[in-house]
Amino acid sequence: MTTGDLLSIEPLELKFLFELKKQISCSLILSNKTDSYIAFKVKTTNPKKYCVRPNTGVVMPQSTCDVIVTMQAQKDAPADMQCKDKFLLQSVKVDDGTTAKDITAEMFNKEVGHVVEECKLRVVYVSPTQPPSPVPEGSEEGSSPRGSVSDNGNASGADSAAVARAFVERHEGPEKSAEAKALISRLAEEKNNAIQQNNKLRQELDLLRRESNKSRGGVSMVIVILIGLLGIIMGYLMKKN
């Protein structure tokens, strides 16, 4: 910013974010710190290339004014992004109550005794910032992720698992990764249920076997008793005869 006796101008360089075939604008802020009305006029060395709104005006006491400078769309980029265009901002003290309609070229004529303050502004082209590379540093495009390597040349198992998990999540996306986790959880639950069901069936089978053994023992005892009774009856009959 420059501070003159009449107007303060910010910035002193007109910076345009240069893009081919596109209109580009930047702004100037004119500040009047005096108690007088200050008229201004903006000139350029290349008037066909730039549009200035407003190119003339009045800044009232203790107030500011915004000036928009628009560069027309360019078909070619200049060599080394250097621009030789210049702007000249002239300011002069005028009578109180003066409006933009009252401004004439004669007001900025030094030869008739008017005190005209001048400030030269240069044009600077700024190249658009380049987007960051999608390939992380230390890796090459198309290479597969690798785990950390220990001193003996073997990859760490935990690191490899972490890298593999990150690789799957990065390439399959968060939704597919969540579906995979849900499927793994469901399969683990079904496996636990199957193990519990198998244990229950084994317990029931053991119980049936024990009951079967008890039943067999009961039948054998009945047969022994019947045979014993039959022997007693036969013996009694033989004695009677």
Secondary structure as UniProt FT lines:
FT   STRAND          2..3
FT   STRAND          8..10
FT   STRAND          13..17
FT   STRAND          24..32
FT   STRAND          37..44
FT   TURN            47..49
FT   STRAND          50..53
FT   STRAND          56..59
FT   TURN            61..62
FT   STRAND          63..71
FT   HELIX           79..81
FT   STRAND          86..94
FT   TURN            96..97
FT   HELIX           100..102
FT   HELIX           105..108
FT   HELIX           110..112
FT   STRAND          116..126
FT   TURN            137..138
FT   TURN            141..142
FT   TURN            151..152
FT   HELIX           157..240
//
